[in-house]
Amino acid sequence: MDKALIGDDMSEVVCATGLSKAYPGRMAVDGIDFKVCAGECFGILGPNGAGKSTTLRMVIGLTSLDKGALELFGQPMYPEHPTTPQRMGVVPQRRLNFGPGTFPWVKYFSLWAIFWSI
């Protein structure tokens, strides 16, 4: 694989500094910092309502930051570099049900359409 696509072994894939997000009446994420280097396995643990999903939604570009800075692959996060989310991969948390009469796949593919600018 081309090193220009994945970077060298210790390059930072995600660099978050002071990420914050508030919703009416509550602070969802309050000034967190973290880095993820190429090749690392990274997880976020915490109780319900701790801000895990909001943090990941900020990282993949589905939720805007209120404060802080986020770099992906050494570039400031979207919208400054709109192609950056195209280099991300996301595995949905819930099993998708493609059975008759269910349409959760619409949300799933809509998410990918956002990533690929379709």
ABEGO torsion letter per residue (X at the ends): XBAAAAEBAABBABBBBGBBBBBBGBBABBGBBBBBBBGBBBBBBEBBGAGAAAAAAAAAGABBBABEBBBBGGBBBOAABAAAAAABBBBBABBBBABBGBAAAAAAAAAAAAAAGX
